[in-house]
Amino acid sequence: MPEHPLIARQLVRVRRAWKRTAVLSGMAIVIVEALGIPLVAFLIDVLFRPGKAGRIAILAMACLAVLCFAAKHVAAPLFRRISDKQLALYVEEHSSEFEGALLAATEFGPAALPDDLDYPLVQSILREAELRAKEFDVRSAVDLSRLRKYGALAALVCLLYVGIGVLFPEPVSRHAKRILVPWEEEVAPGAVEATAPEIPPIEFALSHTNAKLLRGTSFMLEATLSRKPEGPVNFHLRPVGAKGAETKWQVVPMEPVERLRTYKISLADVNEATEFYVTAEECRSGRFRLEVYDPLVLEGLTIVTRFPAYLGRPDRVEKNATGDVRAPAGATVTLTVSAN
């Protein structure tokens, strides 16, 4: 109704308010029906225990039903075309402020021409409709009872779901999982999912830790493990003082012996200080050292003989002596051994 902008603006406001209320009411209806569908599916699952294919079919039909409800109660009112005459009739039915003036204005106003016999009457009706439109409250023409009814019902259904979930948490969660994710494998009620037992770490008992060896001798180590390993037991060694990647650890497999969970390794001709540790699976022992020392070598023998005073002889010093000593009675002999 472009000739009468005030009436047109009010009709636009009423149209928007009506659609907004219709959409909100439709959303409340969809919520109620969407919450009711899982309740039906829940009862079907409890009573009939359908298999995987049946549960997938139930979920598909539930999703399709929700989409249909949303299209019917939300999308349809939102995109519905409402003419000015229909809107004026709706306003007249829900509000007594216009007393038929708005309906008459939309019916005859645009079609009235100045030379029509009824033109003065139509203009009078339009003026009356404009005066009433200025004081018109759009909220009085919108029926909110449907929105309140379905909104309260949706809240009640939500509270019902919460109450059932609080009272019966385990059955509700089990059946909800069966319905909402029907493609997952079902765990029987009361069954405990099999979990791999926690494997304790391996502890090592070594026959030697830090030790000192004569250079060039052999070294044998036995390692007793706290449990049977999955895989080999390895002996790691490198010279003492090696850092980072300068010298890599040498890995030597250990051999099992007849004792339970015991392994051994033998190193021949240990000629330098070495650090070592033992590993099995992802576990390892502490790090220890083998220190080496050279064999004792006699480099010389010095014999000092102090004669008795009555002989009046000076002390006799024999270097690189053979070890044979001859001295008179009462003499004092001192042996000094030089070694490496």
Secondary structure, 3 states (H helix, E strand, C coil): CCCCHHHHHHHHHHHHHHHHHHHHHHHHHHHHHHHHHHHHHHHHHHHHCCCHHHHHHHHHHHHHHHHHHHHHHHHHHHHCCCCHHHHHHHHHHHCCCCCCHHHHHHHHCCCCCCCCCCHHHHHHHHHHHHHHHHCCCHHHHCCCHHHHHHHHHHHHHHHHHHHHHHHCHHHHHHHHHHHHCCCCCCCCCCCCCCCCCCCCCCCEEECCCCEEEECCEEEEEEEEECCCCCCCEEEEEEECCCCCCCCCCEEEECEECCCCCEEEEEEEEECCCEEEEEEECCEECCCEEEEEECCCCEEEEEEEEECCHHHCCCCEEECCCCCCCCCCCCCEEEEEEEEC
